[in-house]
Amino acid sequence: MIHPYFISGFGTGIVVGIIVIALFFYRWKKREKRLKERHDNFIHVVENTKDFIYYYQLYPKRGYQYLSPSAEHFFGEGSIERAFKDPDVPFKEAHPDDYEILIKKINGELDFNKGIVQRWLDKNGEYRWFEEYATPIYQNGKLVALQGVLRNIDEKVKLQQELEYQLHHDSLTGIYNRTYFESCYSKYNEKTDTSIAFILCDLDDLKNINDSFGHKYGDELLKEAAGLLNQFSEDGITVARLGGDEFVLLIPGITEEELAQFVSNLVRRIDDHNENEDAITIKLSIGCAFSATSLGLMPDLFSQADRNMYRDKNKRKQAGLV
């Protein structure tokens, strides 16, 4: 005969077991719900952010295995389907100057700890800037895939370009400033050896012009002179305002005969300008210096051009041209 206490205990155990199972099931469903919500939130973020994620297989066969839908925001409707069909899409639409970056990336030759900056054609046929953080995937020491995330950085690049422009350009005249000139000067003095020439130009009598006609007129004269000189800023020639009324032309890879012709063309251009009755008259004292080599000689060469410029100014004063 089964003892009543056994029956009572057995029944209690069953009830407790049912409660424990029910609690476990409830907690499991609650945890599953949280995980599903997190998953859905993650998918929502991935599919709606303007950043886009990719997985690109390299071995045994190249091609995209995944591209987040946000890629179509930049590259247009159907671009993802096109990328799945054609593994060479990123190479065909990359900026020519960035093609080598792609080659190094798929060969595992880049530093993947740093952002990779590249440009691709967007749906409107314009190149857009992207910063990519890629993770290489290896199997048995072989690079078999790349996965990563890309973010459009057009605004960042634009800001950097604006700051760089302000850093290297004279605020009044818009031509290069002394800071940029000094960077070129240092390059040819310390790193790059080439034939080199300086042409220093000093705007005559600017102080008297400012005193007589006002600084606004003097500023217009400076801008007019800068614009004329900047017409010669081609083929690696740097035209800069050193400050005040001084300008410089730095000309690499030139011969002494070419320099003489260059100065002659410059003087003729000034004369032609001054013949225009509507133009502000430009009077410049000019001094030049040439060297067949630049390394270590830039300071002496600049000083020589400076002396020649003041010698020309004195001659112009004696001739009543200043």
Disulfide bonds with the S-S distance in Angstrom:
none
